[in-house]
Amino acid sequence: MNGKGASVALGVVKSTSICRAIQQRMFSASLKRQKTAVIPVFEKTSSSELDDALALVREKVIVPAYLSASQRNMIYRPRYKKLLENETMVANIAGERIRLTHVDSMTELPNTRTTFHKLLSLMVEKGDFNNMPKLLEGLHKANSAIMQDRKALRSLIGSIRRADRLDILIECLRRSSDTGLTLRTPELAEQAMRVTYLKAFYAEWDVNHTKKALHLAEMLLDLMEDPKHSYTRAIRGGTNDPRASPDIIAIPLILAATRASKHLDGKDEEGKVEQYAERLLANWINIKPARPGATTLQMLARKNRWLADTMYILHSTTAALSVLNSSSDIAIRLKENSLKLKEEAKSVDMEIGSSDWGKEMLRQGPRMYQTVYSTEAS
């Protein structure tokens, strides 16, 4: 063999040796962790477009999160691109063989926020949402910023509601350690609870839907007792704990009272109406008054939001008073408190309705005010 041939042969041997050394060094250190980790695998969905979108997220975002640090360095660093093209290097994760290929982090990684919203829009069948816990688990493992994006998470809860898959929402919350979805944020806790209300409302308080909605609301209350979902950061001298939020307590009270009045002959057979009414009264102090101020567009928008939130509370008191013994201490206190709040709500409703902004269209606050008091008005 001439010198040139020997040089080429030596180069091949050297390259192969380096490859084996790198592979052995990378994989041995993380072998134990990778044996226990299982990369989420998605079910087949209602469309090939959704299947492809999930596959892309799995390949580019989720799978790298299950690799060791040295393996991730290899797939992302340009210096290893040629090596990965010429040599077959495999990571074995819980029995799944993953071939390492170079990923250009500047051009090949999908925008997680855009992709997440695309996935939600493509989930049109109930069965598509079976993949949601696995998707959130993968994104949480990848430390994706989407899991801290409140707007994206609100869109998620809205999509789950429209698909009538509240069971999936509960599953994701129960597995919060894996999925990263929690009720720590008061806004998300309120939205999750209101989804149960809407389930019964849109079914026109059908007996089965109302019973199921109450059950789901109580499951959410139970989850809030879990430390993984607790929120106790002090704000302005008080707490922003969802468990003490009248907006949240009002929902199971509405559902329990409506179920009693419509489907249980007006009887509080299980004592739930009284239970939640007491809890609401105990936290009545946490109801925030409407902000006074000039009638600016920004202030009107804030008052509109306040009125919409407050109407859940007033709806709960109206529903509860139709069931509770009118001479009971709870009923008397509930009526006194609600009358004061109703006057404030009426004033805000008139202020919004008389403004140019309010005349453009029926805003959410006044619309809910009309819904709750339509019977009394007629």
Helices and strands as residue ranges (DSSP letters): H 3-29, H 31-36, H 48-57, I 58-62, H 63-65, H 69-76, G 78-80, H 81-86, E 90-93, E 96-99, H 112-122, G 126-131, H 132-141, G 145-148, H 150-162, H 166-174, H 176-179, H 186-202, H 207-224, G 227-229, E 234-235, E 238-239, G 242-244, H 246-263, H 272-282, G 284-286, H 297-321, H 329-354, H 356-360, H 364-377
